[in-house]
Amino acid sequence: MKKIHNLKFLGLVVILTVALVFIGVDFIESQVKTQGKPPKPPGQDKPGKTQTEWIQFTGDLVGAQPVDGCCPNAGPYPEYTMTLTKDVGHIKAGTYDGDLFINGYGAGRPKDRQYIVQFGTGDCVVAMKIIGGVLDFDKTNRVLTVTFTEVLCEDWCTGQPLTELTFTLVRHPYTDLLP
């Protein structure tokens, strides 16, 4: 009886060992494939229904355009044209075509939540990440206004601090009545 128990235990150990080897190999392969590449926005290729929104920035960041399918938690990162009115660390003031991600950030009650804005060109030349802001949501008109006042901007690729920015983000469903 003890011999059968030992064989069952040995079989279980062998099965778990083989499973761990497969998991380890898969993890190592995924690390090797992504080494040396700039971060790719997650979920960029996921199909789904899209909604057009008006996304507008004023202040140190400037932009205003309709955007399709912006920013569920896993992407996609839609194309956006952003103007920087001042140098942001090593990024010179100017207008850039890139990818945008904006969404709520953190947990907790809505009044305690923050917002995240990520904008980059995909080659890490322009790669900004800003977390913070004060949210104001007009439920009647479905207009979200987020005010960022002297909030630290980081390099999205390296995590290094760049500078503090002050700007306002307005986000709402797109209608033909907008300019």
Beta strands, then each sheet from edge to edge (+ up, - down):
strand 1: 52-59
strand 2: 61-68
strand 3: 79-84
strand 4: 94-105
strand 5: 114-120
strand 6: 127-132
strand 7: 134-138
strand 8: 143-155
strand 9: 161-173
sheet 1: 7+ 8- 6+ 5- 4+ 3- 2+ 1- 9+
end
